[in-house]
Amino acid sequence: MSVVHQSSSGWVLESRSLIDRGYERCVRWTGHQKSHVKCSFKSFQIVKSHYNLSGRAAVDGEHTNVMQKTDKPSKKRKRKHNEFNQGEIDAKAFHEKIRSVILEGTKSLVDSAQSAGYLSGETETFRDPLPSQDCSLAALCEMAKDLPLMADEEQEWTQSLFTKESCVSHVDLFSRLTENTEAGAAVVSLMGEEFIIPPKTAFLLSDFTRIQPLVQSGRRFDLIVIDPPWENKSVKRSRRYSSLPSSQLKHLPVPLLGSPGCLVVTWVTNRSSHLRFVRDELYPHWGVEVVAEWFWVKVTTWGEFVFPLDSTHKKPYEVLVLGRYRPTNARTSPLQMLSVPVEDKRLIVSVPSALHSQKPLLSEVLKSYIGAEAKCLELFARNLQPGWTSWGNEVLKFQHISYFNLDRVDISKAEAAKDETYNPAVTCDFSSPKKTDCLHPAFLTVEQQ
């Protein structure tokens, strides 16, 4: 069950169920041998709160004061109390404005979830170790900039991972939209590593300068979710990924990708300047009308805030700005512009992942606002979703098999024949006869070719 509880305050999500739903049936090839596997995302959930307290910080009427507790001031910080800069003053004012919404709404949702047996802490007594391999996808995208894009009239902008009769031996991931059109998930070898590709999905592995194939594919989307690599001091220190100046986001071709009335959802950090930029500059630039602000509230498996609500360092929530694309094109009829109203100040409560910048999937909470058959796109994605199109320079990061548990499933030939998702064409091992078959020819050495 992915949606544990829903009310007028928002939703409580079980994030791993949302991910695993796309991998219930999966096929893996080793050479010419096919095996059926069950894939499940490993547990990287945060079990303990960052409170400086002994014991658990329960979320109930007797312990509400614990939820409101601030963290201890850092010994390294010696500024006087009145030496806040304008950004910190604005952030404090915004927090005071939404504080009661976060506190009361979270308590209501957590209480209901715990009544249903969720967020009791008993389901997650361990956490898998974080994968140790470095993600080199962004570096490959940087190398791909040297590859020429063909003229528009000559280029085929989409390609399938599979054909009816055989597997595709050469896959250009950097300048074409790659699709898995099959009804089942696929374990494939790409660039010498194994990745799990969910069903009915498409993706483009490229950076900001090579988004053209997505636009040229001619697809228009009813939902666009954007998770920008915002600039901040933490990212600069950690060097986890390359950030992007806010002004550059205006160059994203959202008007060329969104259908009339498209719901645009942007993840925003708690930096007040970023929130103002999205509301006052970015959305108006794209022709997007702001309709709501939602909040992702992060709790532990015990239902605690992962950080004190009034922490001056980190907050236990992030903001989502929702808007509707309203093109000024005269050919757009009023009927095309009709859309389901979006309620303001809704909460999405879930246990966050210890994986940096992994957000909860929004498909379940947004489907009533876009329709069941909506076409969905994620920009700056780090994972794939069934039925979605995804773009980013780390779009396959969390699809690496090191993030999954793979269990072999034995089924009879009769069962396999009845199940269309177990089509032999669903997957193949691109490392056979050699792992370099999936690389663009420009990346191959003479010996590899």
C-alpha positions in Angstrom: 0.0 0.0 0.0 1.7 3.2 -1.1 -0.9 5.7 0.3 -1.2 4.8 3.9 -3.7 7.6 4.8 -5.3 10.5 3.1 -7.3 13.4 4.6 -8.0 17.1 4.0 -4.5 17.8 5.5 -2.7 15.6 2.9 -1.2 12.2 2.6 1.0 9.7 4.4 3.1 7.8 1.9 5.0 4.5 2.1 7.7 5.4 -0.3 9.3 2.0 -0.9 5.9 0.5 -2.0 5.6 3.2 -4.6 9.0 2.3 -6.0 8.6 -1.5 -5.8 5.2 -1.4 -7.6 7.0 -0.9 -11.0 9.3 -4.0 -10.5 6.8 -6.7 -9.6 7.7 -8.5 -12.8 11.2 -8.3 -14.2 13.4 -10.3 -16.6 17.1 -10.6 -16.5 19.3 -12.0 -19.2 22.8 -13.5 -18.8 24.2 -14.1 -22.2 21.5 -16.1 -24.0 19.9 -17.3 -20.8 16.8 -15.7 -19.5 15.7 -15.7 -15.8 12.7 -14.1 -14.0 13.6 -12.0 -11.0 11.7 -10.0 -8.4 13.2 -6.6 -7.8 12.8 -4.6 -4.6 14.4 -1.3 -3.6 16.7 -1.6 -0.6 15.9 0.0 2.7 17.7 3.4 3.1 15.0 5.0 5.3 15.9 7.2 8.2 15.1 5.4 11.4 16.3 7.8 14.1 15.6 11.5 14.6 18.3 14.1 14.7 17.0 15.3 18.0 19.6 15.8 20.7 17.5 13.9 23.1 17.5 10.5 24.8 14.7 8.2 23.7 12.2 8.8 20.9 10.5 12.0 20.0 6.9 10.7 19.8 4.3 12.5 17.9 1.3 12.5 20.2 -0.6 14.9 22.4 1.7 14.3 25.4 4.9 15.0 23.5 3.9 17.9 21.2 6.5 20.0 23.0 9.2 17.7 21.7 8.1 18.3 18.1 8.4 22.0 18.7 11.8 21.8 20.3 14.6 23.7 18.6 18.1 22.3 18.1 20.9 23.4 20.3 22.9 26.3 18.9 26.2 25.4 17.3 29.3 26.1 19.3 31.0 27.2 16.1 28.5 29.9 15.5 29.3 33.0 17.5 27.1 35.6 15.8 24.9 37.7 18.0 21.2 37.0 17.8 20.4 40.3 16.0 23.0 39.6 13.2 20.7 37.7 10.9 21.0 38.5 7.2 18.0 39.3 5.1 17.7 35.8 3.8 17.5 34.4 7.3 15.0 37.0 8.3 12.8 36.1 5.4 13.1 32.4 6.1 12.1 32.9 9.7 9.0 34.9 8.7 8.0 32.2 6.2 8.5 29.5 8.8 6.3 31.3 11.3 3.6 31.7 8.7 3.3 28.0 7.9 4.4 26.6 11.3 0.9 25.7 12.5 0.0 24.1 9.2 3.0 21.8 9.4 2.7 21.0 13.2 -1.1 20.4 13.3 -1.4 18.7 9.9 1.6 16.4 10.6 0.2 15.4 14.0 -3.2 14.6 12.5 -1.7 12.5 9.7 0.8 10.7 11.8 -1.9 9.8 14.4 -4.1 8.3 11.7 -1.2 6.4 10.2 -0.2 5.0 13.6 -3.8 3.9 14.2 -3.5 1.9 11.0 -0.2 0.3 12.3 2.2 2.4 10.2 5.0 4.6 11.6 5.3 2.4 14.7 9.0 1.9 14.2 8.6 -1.9 14.1 8.7 -2.3 10.3 12.2 -0.9 9.9 14.7 -2.3 12.4 17.6 -2.2 10.0 18.9 -0.1 7.1 20.9 -1.4 4.1 24.4 0.1 3.7 24.6 2.8 1.1 26.1 1.7 -2.2 29.8 2.6 -2.4 30.3 3.1 -6.1 30.6 6.6 -7.5 28.0 7.8 -10.1 29.9 8.7 -13.3 26.8 9.5 -15.4 27.4 13.3 -15.2 30.9 12.9 -16.4 29.8 10.8 -19.3 27.3 13.5 -20.2 30.1 16.0 -20.2 32.0 13.9 -22.6 28.9 13.5 -24.8 29.0 17.3 -25.5 31.7 16.6 -28.0 29.4 14.4 -30.0 27.7 16.3 -32.9 23.9 16.3 -33.1 22.6 15.6 -36.5 20.4 18.0 -38.4 16.8 17.9 -37.3 15.4 16.4 -40.5 18.0 13.6 -40.4 17.7 12.6 -36.7 15.5 10.0 -35.2 14.8 11.4 -31.8 13.5 8.2 -30.1 14.8 4.6 -29.9 13.6 1.4 -28.3 15.8 -0.7 -26.0 14.2 -3.8 -27.6 12.8 -5.1 -30.9 10.3 -7.9 -31.3 12.9 -10.3 -32.6 16.1 -9.3 -30.9 17.9 -6.9 -28.5 19.3 -3.6 -29.7 23.1 -3.8 -29.7 23.9 -0.1 -30.0 22.1 2.3 -27.8 22.9 6.0 -28.0 21.7 7.2 -24.6 23.0 10.8 -25.0 21.2 12.1 -28.1 18.1 10.1 -28.3 15.1 9.4 -26.1 15.4 5.7 -25.1 12.2 3.7 -24.4 11.2 0.5 -22.7 7.8 0.0 -24.3 7.3 -3.5 -22.8 4.8 -4.3 -20.0 7.6 -5.6 -17.6 10.7 -4.2 -16.1 14.1 -5.0 -17.6 17.6 -5.6 -16.2 19.9 -4.3 -18.8 23.7 -3.7 -19.1 24.5 -0.2 -20.2 27.9 1.4 -20.2 29.4 -1.7 -18.5 26.9 -1.5 -15.5 23.6 -3.2 -14.9 20.5 -1.0 -14.5 16.8 -1.8 -13.9 14.5 -0.1 -16.4 10.8 0.0 -15.3 8.0 -0.7 -17.8 6.5 1.8 -20.2 9.2 4.4 -19.5 11.4 6.7 -21.5 14.5 8.6 -20.6 17.2 10.9 -21.9 20.7 10.9 -20.3 22.1 14.4 -21.0 22.9 17.7 -19.4 21.3 21.1 -19.8 22.9 21.8 -23.1 21.6 18.6 -24.8 17.9 18.6 -23.9 17.0 19.1 -27.6 16.1 15.4 -28.3 13.4 15.6 -25.6 11.9 18.7 -27.3 12.2 17.3 -30.8 10.4 14.1 -29.9 7.2 16.2 -30.1 5.8 14.9 -26.8 3.6 17.1 -24.7 3.0 16.4 -21.1 0.1 16.9 -18.6 2.5 16.9 -15.6 6.0 18.2 -15.3 7.9 17.7 -12.0 11.1 19.6 -11.7 13.8 19.0 -9.0 16.5 21.6 -9.8 20.1 21.3 -8.6 19.7 24.5 -6.5 22.9 26.3 -5.5 23.6 26.2 -1.8 26.6 26.1 0.5 26.0 22.4 1.5 26.2 21.3 -2.1 29.3 23.3 -2.8 31.0 21.8 0.3 30.0 18.2 -0.4 30.4 18.3 -4.2 27.7 15.7 -4.5 26.5 17.1 -7.8 26.9 20.2 -9.9 24.5 23.0 -9.1 22.8 25.4 -11.5 22.3 29.2 -11.1 18.7 30.0 -10.7 18.6 32.3 -13.8 19.6 29.3 -16.0 16.3 27.5 -15.1 14.5 30.0 -17.3 16.0 28.3 -20.3 14.2 25.0 -19.6 11.8 24.6 -22.5 8.7 24.1 -20.3 6.4 25.9 -22.8 7.5 23.5 -25.5 7.0 20.4 -23.3 3.7 21.2 -21.4 0.2 20.8 -22.8 -2.3 23.5 -22.1 -3.3 23.3 -18.4 -0.2 21.2 -17.6 0.4 20.9 -13.9 4.0 22.1 -13.1 5.5 21.0 -9.8 8.9 22.4 -8.6 10.8 21.2 -5.6 12.3 24.2 -3.8 14.8 24.4 -0.9 14.0 26.3 2.2 16.1 29.2 1.0 13.6 32.1 0.7 15.3 33.6 -2.4 14.7 30.4 -4.3 11.0 30.4 -3.4 10.6 34.0 -4.4 12.4 33.3 -7.7 10.1 30.4 -8.6 6.9 32.3 -7.7 7.8 35.7 -9.0 10.2 35.1 -11.9 10.4 31.5 -13.1 6.7 30.6 -13.4 5.7 33.9 -14.9 8.5 33.6 -17.5 7.1 30.2 -18.6 3.5 31.3 -18.5 2.7 29.2 -15.4 0.2 30.4 -12.9 1.0 29.6 -9.2 -2.0 27.7 -7.7 -0.7 26.1 -4.5 2.2 25.5 -2.1 2.6 22.0 -0.7 5.0 20.7 1.9 6.9 17.4 2.1 7.2 16.6 5.8 10.0 14.2 6.7 9.5 11.9 9.6 11.3 8.8 11.0 9.8 5.3 11.1 8.6 6.2 14.6 6.7 9.2 13.2 9.1 11.9 14.6 10.3 14.9 12.7 13.7 14.1 11.4 14.8 17.6 12.5 13.3 19.9 15.2 10.5 21.9 13.6 12.0 25.2 14.8 15.6 24.3 13.9 17.6 27.2 12.7 19.9 24.9 10.7 17.7 22.4 8.9 13.9 22.1 8.7 12.0 18.8 8.6 10.1 19.9 5.5 10.6 21.1 1.9 8.3 23.1 -0.3 6.7 22.2 -3.6 5.3 25.1 -5.7 2.4 23.9 -8.0 1.3 25.9 -11.0 -0.8 25.5 -14.2 0.7 26.3 -17.6 -1.5 28.9 -19.2 -0.3 29.5 -22.8 -1.3 32.8 -24.4 -1.6 31.0 -27.8 -4.8 32.2 -29.3 -5.5 28.8 -30.8 -5.8 27.3 -27.3 -9.5 26.8 -26.6 -11.1 27.5 -23.2 -12.0 23.8 -23.0 -8.3 22.9 -23.2 -7.5 25.2 -20.3 -10.0 23.6 -17.9 -8.3 21.8 -15.0 -9.1 20.3 -11.6 -8.5 22.9 -8.8 -5.5 22.2 -6.6 -5.9 22.8 -2.9 -3.4 24.9 -1.1 -1.2 24.0 1.9 -1.4 20.2 1.6 1.2 18.0 3.3 3.0 14.9 2.0 4.3 13.0 5.0 6.8 10.2 4.5 10.0 8.6 5.8 12.9 10.1 3.8 15.7 8.2 2.2 19.3 8.5 3.5 20.2 8.7 -0.2 21.0 12.4 -0.9 18.2 14.3 -2.7 15.9 11.3 -3.3 12.4 12.6 -3.2 9.1 10.7 -2.7 7.3 9.7 -5.9 4.3 12.0 -6.5 2.3 9.9 -9.0 -0.3 8.8 -6.4 -0.9 12.1 -4.8 -1.2 14.0 -8.1 -3.2 11.6 -10.2 -6.6 13.2 -9.2 -5.4 16.6 -10.5 -4.1 15.3 -13.9 -6.2 12.3 -14.8 -5.3 8.6 -15.0 -4.0 8.7 -18.6 -1.9 11.8 -18.1 1.6 12.0 -19.7 4.2 12.7 -17.1 7.7 14.1 -17.2 10.4 14.6 -14.6 13.3 17.1 -15.2 16.6 16.7 -13.4 15.5 13.1 -12.5 17.8 10.7 -10.7 15.5 7.7 -11.2 12.9 6.3 -13.5 9.1 5.7 -13.0 6.8 3.4 -14.8 4.9 5.2 -17.5 6.9 8.4 -17.1 9.5 10.2 -19.2 12.6 11.3 -17.4 15.5 13.6 -18.2 18.8 14.5 -16.4 22.5 13.9 -16.3 22.0 11.3 -13.6 18.7 10.0 -14.7 19.8 6.3 -14.2 21.6 6.9 -10.8 19.1 5.2 -8.6 18.3 2.5 -11.2 21.7 0.8 -10.7 21.3 -2.7 -9.4 23.3 -1.9 -6.3 20.2 -0.1 -5.0 18.0 -3.1 -5.4 17.5 -6.6 -4.0 17.1 -9.2 -6.9 15.5 -12.5 -6.1 15.2 -15.3 -8.7 11.6 -16.4 -9.4 10.9 -19.9 -10.8 7.9 -20.1 -13.0 6.6 -22.8 -15.3 6.6 -22.5 -19.1 2.8 -22.3 -19.0 2.8 -19.4 -16.6 5.4 -17.6 -18.7 3.3 -18.1 -21.8 0.3 -16.6 -20.2 2.1 -13.6 -18.9 2.8 -11.0 -21.6 5.3 -9.2 -19.4 7.6 -12.2 -19.6 8.3 -11.7 -23.2 11.9 -12.7 -24.1 12.3 -9.3 -25.8 11.7 -7.5 -22.5 15.4 -7.5 -21.7 18.8 -8.5 -22.8 22.4 -8.4 -21.6 24.0 -5.6 -23.6 27.4 -6.9 -22.3 27.1 -9.8 -24.7 29.2 -10.2 -26.7 30.9 -7.2 -25.2 29.9 -4.6 -22.6 31.0 -1.7 -24.9 28.1 -2.4 -27.4 25.9 0.1 -25.6 28.4 3.0 -25.8 28.4 5.6 -28.5 31.0 4.7 -31.2 32.9 7.9 -30.3 33.6 6.5 -26.8 35.1 3.3 -28.1 38.8 2.6 -28.4 40.2 0.9 -31.5 40.5 -2.4 -29.5 36.9 -2.1 -28.3 35.6 -1.6 -31.8 
